[in-house]
Amino acid sequence: MSEIFSTGDQSSGSLEDSNDEVRRKNETAFKYSQLFHTTLCEKLYQELCALAIGEFDIPEGQISPVMWTRLHEIYSEVEMQTRKLPNGAKYSIDSQKYANEAVQIASILSIYTALAHEYDETLEVSLLSKLVVDDVEFRRLYALLLWSEKAISEQQYESGLGDKVRKIESTKSNRINSIMILKRPTFSAGAPKDASLDPDAPGTKEDQTLEQMAYTTFFQLVRCGETTKAANLAIDLGMSAIGAQLQLHSMLRNPLDVPLKVSSQNFGEVKRARRAKYYEMTQRLIEESNGSEDNAYWTLVSALRGNIAPMLKASKNVIEKVWAYANSAVLARLLLAEGAMDQETVATLFNVPLTAKSLLEELRTEYDGSKEVYILLRVIDDMLNDDIEDLFKFANETVGEYVPDDKNCEVNVLALDIFFHLVAVAYASGFESNDDGNAVIVLGFDDLRVRSGSTSHKRMAAFYSRFLPEDMKIPEIVETMKMVESEKEREIFAESLKQSDINFGRCACTLIEQIRKDDEAKIVSLEAQIDHWNWLLVGGEETALAALEECNRLLRKIMLKKPMDEPVVRQIIRRAIQMELPKTLSQAVVNGTTLLSLIKDGTLYEQEKGSQIAIDKVEHAAYEFYALCSILDVNNFIITIALKLNLMVKYSPITDDELAAMGGGKRLDNVNALDWEASLRVRARAEQTFREDLCKKTAADHNTRLGMVHQHFDTVLPIFRGLVQNIGIRPEYFLSPRTNSDPMRDHRREIQMLRNHFITQFFLTLAEAAAKLNETTRFQEVVTSFNDDFGIDQSLVTTIKGYYAKVNIKLD
């Protein structure tokens, strides 16, 4: 608090200062300010959430003063923390100053928004209440007056005003020294001649010193808004003349002492006339004091009269000058409203701006750009006068060059916090956005986004994205989604976006579309692509189709590589099954959910409910996923058969980590028909057997193993037949060109490449296994059931038939 009352140039160099000690202090101050910033962001976010859900709403579309009061408490905590920053560092000074000014901004706004409600009860009987409630200009001035008194009070009591008050309270009379002298029995023997109980006499030097201290203390109490306390002290000291004037001044703050209507019962007309006369007579006395404004008594009288010149002279900082102007302006408008003094007389007596805007502009000409005040006056001016466009402009001017987490940035992070929150509050309150406000929102959003590792910041980024400009909303959100680092952050961000009524599905699909383009340009890793695919998995029914489409694309991409990275393929399928992706898509169709698709065919993600093209996309994605899983099943059985028959086949052994992930190689008790890893466990056991010392095996072991191979062969044949006939990997069924484009061309090519590679390889290995097992007849039946429609290139069909001949398989 004390920093806002200091004056002079407090700068001590930049972060690039050659002095090592100053640089060290600045870096320390920057580090701790970042910690304050993190805590402050979280608390401001909580308050804005409360505002967004209507917790602070009151009638007539206003914001409850409770919000500003909470913000005042939050900023006060931060201000106390900034006092602990290293002395002599520029970043420390800036952080303290901004924290101080944030406290004052929240303070005056809490006072201003509360005034109309506090004075509403006496609206029908009090002129003061009538002015506060109905005259917005008077309310602004009155808010400035009460705020400045509150701020001065905090500073004065920190500086020892309480001790001075207690000292006066313990003194029984302003003539205490004279009383003590006159009580002495040796008075006639050389007592001071100026000792006197006459209040009009000068009294002793000690009496005069006490009186001057009393006048100074009364003046300080008046500026602290404690005029009643000053009046009581004066009366207790025997200073009834000034006590009466203090009482008159304090009565102007009591609504019931300023009646709305004059009557014979309240003597209102007489009181108003005498009050007007008092101010005119007091002004004459001040003028006749012959330049004694420096005297404590006349300074006090000038404050009670509202004489602006002596008050400005006595003011040592900006808030004391605000009080000087506001005190005079409130008195002037009150006297005008009472009607006992005409406008010309009021203008002559007070000669001050009578609106908050003109008052603050008067001060801004002196303080704007100074080291004493950074943003205080202009923000207060804009907020009190609802000049939100100027607030946005000023905010952008002040923090527009902010760079997140950069110790060399000239913009203090606490300044960003203040303006970002003020702009967000304005947007949430219904004020129209503009380019300047949007620029500040984007800065704050970017700052939240880069604070990695904090789930709360990800939640905040999702919430604040509602305030982003429409043309920037999805791109900014997508960039944020790219930076999410954990599953927990992803779930929090997704849920927060949905709660903020932001189209999460559109954002997720846009992200994947960008990732696909980056993949074509070879600037994104496979690991990153798989990680971003998870965004579609957490989207629920809305993104289920897009998630399955992307799942299939990733599987095709990996399976087309030679050699195929089997663990990664299984990782993707395992993740899809764990997230119940096929089931979710099925439920979406049943529930009539609007589905999003990544296939561009004239629509932008959203599919028309019940349309044939939407149904075709669902069917194809499901068939293709099933077919790709079947390829893995067949591959697992073929590797198992090959290992047990000592056939030559390339494969990557299952690692111990993956074996642990799928629960080991043993047959599970709860295995069901939908257990897609059953074939993998069979293969794992085969690999384990293969690694054992074959020399120690007996003939019985061989026969047992051969019997198991027959079982595997019997199991794989129907799966293989279903794979060849699965329309999910038959391009001619779903992937034909549309009437207006051919969005499936690359997809068709990849499917055909998969069929060419895997089906050919499976044919050859199964043919060799059939020959060794004497199962050529059964295999022949499977082959002839296709009627030469293998769905692969003709050259590969020729290769297959030639290999059949080599292994003595007779073909028709």
C-alpha angles and dihedrals in degrees: 000000000000093000093070091060095052123099139200135052109318098174117127106179136286133279087268092059111139091225106100094208093052091046091051091050092048092051091049091048090049092050094051093042087057089055090049088048093054092052092043092051091055093050095045089049091054091052093048090049088054089050092048093054092049100255091134097040118123131174120296093033095283129141119247116247086231089080093054090045090054090048089051089055092047094049091045090058091051091047090055090051093050090058087070093059117113114282119242096029119123092218089053092052093047093047092049092047095050092045090050093049092046088055091052094045092053090044097056093042091052089050094045096048092047098049099081091050095046094052097039094094093062095038094114097050107031130070090201091055091045091055093046094049102036105027107067093188091055090046091054092050092045090050090052089051095049092043094050090048090052093048093046090048092055091049096044095049089048087054095053106272089136091061091052091050092049091050091053091045089056091052113088099201142007085235094054093127093051090047092053092048095047091051092060115105089219093061093123091055104080102314116164111271093219093064104115141147091213107114090211093055119090093240124201124322088256090053091050092049090050092049093050090050090048092051090048091049092047089052091051091049091050090054089048091056092250099117092138091057090049091051092051092049091050093051092047089053092051094252093128097156095061089034090061091051091049090051091051090052093047092051089065088068094054110085093209092054090057102058121201095221128031120232141160089257097057097033086225098155093051092046093050093048093048092046091054090047091050092057092048093048092045090053090054091050090050090050091049092051087086099230098319094140090124089063110102092231095053091044088056093046090049089054091052091047094045095239102170104199098061090043093054089047090053093048116101100183143021098271092052088053090050087055092049093054096039093048092053094042094050091049091048095050092045093052090047091051091050089056097218091113127046124233095253092054091047091050090050094047099046108019095188135126110274098205129067092233096054090043093053093043088054090056095040091061086062102037109028109113093012126129091241098062126031108174106337103104098041094046091049090047092051096043097046093046096041090239091151096158090059090046090055091047093049091046092053091046091051103043103017093109095051116138116194118246094355115138091198093056112117093214114087114231092227089059088057090050092053097048096037090055095044091052091046091050090050091051092046089050092057103260114148116258124235138181095273094050091045091052091056092047091052091050092051091044092051090049092053091046096056094051093098124192095034114108090189090059090052089053090049092049089054091050096046092048087081087073095053118108111268094244091052101037101088096037092051093046091049091052088051091050089055090059098052108119107190142036091245092054090049093053092046093048093047093049092046091052091052091048089052090056091245118146098252094178092056090049093049093048091048089052093052091046089056091046090053091053090049089051091054088051089047093234100119128066125236089241090057092048091054091047093052091047086069089072089070091048093059092049095083123210095343094064098029094104093046090047092053092046091052091044089055092048092053091048092050091048093054097038091054091058117095114254096026114231095233097182091056092048090051090046091058094046091045090053092049091050093045090053089047091234098165091047092048091051091050091051090049091056092047092047094048093239117174103250128212121220131192092209109102111218105142096304129090104231097293114099123209110252113255095002117147092236091054090050090048091052092051093047094047095047091050094045092047093049090050091049094050090050088049090054088058091047093051090044091053093051093045091052089048092051092044093052092050093045094042092241120161110255135149118233144145112242117241109257125231090244093055091044089055091046092057094045099260133291098285121110108262122229092224096051112142137177091271094056099118093184094059091095090048091055090050089052092046091056090048091052090050091051091048091055093055123094103277092194091071094055121106131222089257089057090052093050091047090050091048090053090052090051089055088053091050090048091051090050098047099048097072090042090052092048090051091048093054091048097041106121090206088081097035106098094202094067105057109357103065119128118277122235092257103030146356105241092158099058096106090041091055091049093051093048091050091049090051092051093047093052106038102032091048092048092046092050092052096046094044090049091054091045091049090054092052092046094045088240097126093121094055092045090048089057090055092048096048091048089072093060089221089300098128095146092231134108115290092237089060091049087057090050091052094050091048091053090049088058091051092056092044097251110153114223128194 
